[in-house]
Amino acid sequence: MKIIRSKEFKAERAWQALDIANMDGITCRLHWTNQPYQWHTNDGAELFVVLDGSVEMRYRDHNGFEQSVLLDSGDMFYADIGCEHVAHPRGEARILVIEREGSV
């Protein structure tokens, strides 16, 4: 059993994570960040849940056009295989990421 108080978690560097669980190869990790990530495409599906703060999620639609959505605390972003995206926090953010172990 674990109890994680996500609002209390702060890492030493942006996108550092606290490993919460590995459920048959699916990882659940809590990330803290105050810096953008990098454009990337996951090799598996990813669920991105903003627990604290706000994050501008930029992604490319099926036609290759860049889109953007602002995610606030409680909002989720699902990136299917092949969805190119990048997260830009607005200040500090805590994000729960659920994805296949070893996914980029």
Secondary structure, 3 states (H helix, E strand, C coil): CCCCCHHHCCCCCCCEEEEEEEECCEEEEEEEECCCCCCEECCCCEEEEEEECEEEEEEECCCCCEEEEEEECCCEEEECCCCEEEEEECCCEEEEEEEECCCC
